[in-house]
Amino acid sequence: MTISIQIHCGTSNRGTSTGRIPRSLLIQAVETIAEDYGWDDGQISIAIVDDPEIHRVNRQFLNHDYPTDVISFDTTESEEFLEGEIVVSIDTARRVAEEHGWNPNHELLLYIVHGMLHIIGLRDKSPKDIRAMREAERFYMEKLVGDSHVGG
């Protein structure tokens, strides 16, 4: 498999980082989903940022004036090479995990899984699409960390 994965951690005065989540797990998530959906060549960029930065991205690219958990961009231009960007908020992951008693690293991983599922073509607009997305999220979280009880 030749999926190139770049992970960028944004900075803030709080020192945003991946925390304790191994980079190898983020890479495994992207590679596993890409492979399962038939992609063996591509480039995916992951940006782990704080709430102010994801708010800026959300406003600039989607015209939504609020922070969110994950934004993904499918930039694939051919059927042979998967391309995309995933932007996730570590602040949101920590906050949501604390509110629900979940592992914050698993919550962040869930955002990566969700973004990657969007890049490979899953949607979550209709009730049927939402069910399929949640089922795929649970499947991959169980496969990656043995925990499918995070997220909505």
Summary of the structure (lengths in Angstrom):
residues: 152
radius of gyration: 14.5
end to end distance: 31.4
largest distance: 41.4
contacts: 479
relative contact order: 0.16
helix: 47%
strand: 20%
